Amino acid sequence: MEMDLLQRFEAYIASDKKIEPKDWMPDAYRKTLIRQISQHAHSEIVGMLPEGNWISRAPSLKRKAILMAKVQDEAGHGLYLYSACETLGVQRDDTIADLHSGKAKYSSIFNYPTLNWADIGAIGWLVDGAAIMNQVPLCKCSYGPYARAMVRVCKEESFHQRQGFQIMMTMAGGTEDQKAMAQDALNRWWWPSLMMFGPPDDDSPNSAQSMAWNIKRFSNDELREKFVDLTVPQADLLGLTIPDPDLKWNEETGHYEFGEIDWSEFKRVVSGHGPCNKERIETRRTAWDNGEWVRDAANAHAEKRAARRAAADTAAA
Amino acid sequence: MDARFDYLLRLGDDALILGQQLGLWTGHGPALEEDIALTNIGLDQIGQARAWLTLAGRIEGQGRDEDRLAYFRDQAEFRNALLCERPNGHFGDTIVRQFLFDTYAVGLHEGLSRSSDPEIAAIARKSAKESAYHLRHSRAWMVRLGDGTEESHAKVQQSLDDLLPYVGDLFHSDEATQNAAVEGWGVDPAELREGWEARFNEMLDESGLTCPESVPEQTGGRVGRHTEQLSFLLAEMQVLPRTYPDAQW
């Protein structure tokens, strides 16, 4: 019986059909998806914090409105993704508890601080740019609810990426102070952005299985190369310098060659010792704890109202 | 000061200060849905602020745009009601502040949508749709928190007791507002109080919250006499344009 189900599942994957919540799926597939989708959802929610940090100081009302709308989009992405995760049989509150306890991870990029206004541009341009590179292939991933959520997420992310680039253009074309802020932001966000694609292919333990299941469609190094190829000419256009002395165009391969990524930094940040890891989780926990009485009140009111309705119905009958 | 300019600053500054404060909730709400809702309401407020301040600047005729007015005035030049600058506090404080404002804003926007000035009327019609939605949201939470648990009832009752003294400032009436009403392009807020009371009392009935006996009112925002909180809020909001006055953003 199990064998038949497995064969059918594998046939689905082979023919590029979508797996839906009620379809049978191997436990390991379910677990991989729960891990990946919940990490993705957490990344959206934690990712609201570094950008939210500048909402109160946005330098014009238009920029303030755009940033609020953008960060609100991230909350919306979190919501779709937690919902996609729930189709796999886990509850949102439990998933969030795993984030708060440190059991679940989120994208390490959000453990870096936003120190000047150009960081808001750099995040849109580089971080959202790298995220799109990672996420566009997910629109075709084998799990239906995740693939569909990603279609909408990607549309919004590409809009975010353009607004980030537009901030960078304004800053890079502005006063000397603004140019310096733009360069400083690029210096700090460049390498962490390259790390967003994950460890090199020969050191990526989960990749092979995810590729076989059509959850992952391109390798970490392939996507990283594509990102560098696309981004370097954009930096040139901005008149900014990528902080990599080894960066050069290779005529033969048709790709840029870039310097060694400091994987020890990546591991340090992933394992909880980046500049803002503690602060980010603490902020999320505080928001959750401070909101407990509010959630309790909403539940209590809903129960009381249902009870009052039921009593009124009984009285009327 | 031109009466119409002064009047529009009051409208713009209320929305701006509320929007600025609601933006601080982004990423810190009690649930994801509320994070989205509070940011969305804040976004509407910023949108309204931009429209009112742009119009104010044009009427003033000194070349000041929305950003010049938002970022380069000092606290004594702000004309927002004191209620709007009360700190976010906890979720209940923010909801009460918003509810007390929304119950005023729905009447205001409805009245202004009949303004003889077509630009004021147009902004008001758009704002009226938004404030009706904001009121639905804040009112629903007044009821949930008032009726919910003992803790939530006590907390939100305290918020209400604390913030009610600031309501009177919303209805401040002077020559500018009276002229606005007589000339037909504006509404005298004093006329909005009755409608406000009715909406407020409906909420009390449904939430089980009570109105404190007698409340001496705190006023002064409309003439630029503010609370200590405002200059901190402005220092944070205005920091970039003030530090780099030559920059375009």
Interface residues (C-beta under 8 A of the other chain):
Chain A: I45 M48 L49 G52 I55 S56 R57 A58 P59 S60 L61 K62 R63 K64 A65 M68 A69 V71 Q72 A75 G76 G78 L79 Y82 W117 T170 G174 T175 D177 Q178 T283 T286 A287 W288 N290 G291 E292 W293 V294 R295 D296 A297 A298 N299 A300 H301 K304 R305
Chain B: L16 G19 Q20 G23 L24 T26 G27 H28 G29 P30 A31 L32 E33 E34 D35 I36 T39 N40 G42 L43 I46 G47 A49 R50 L53 E66 D67 A70 Y71 H90 F91 G92 V143 R144 L145 D147 G148 T149 E151 S152 K155 E236 M237 V239 L240 P241 Y244 D246 A247 Q248 W249
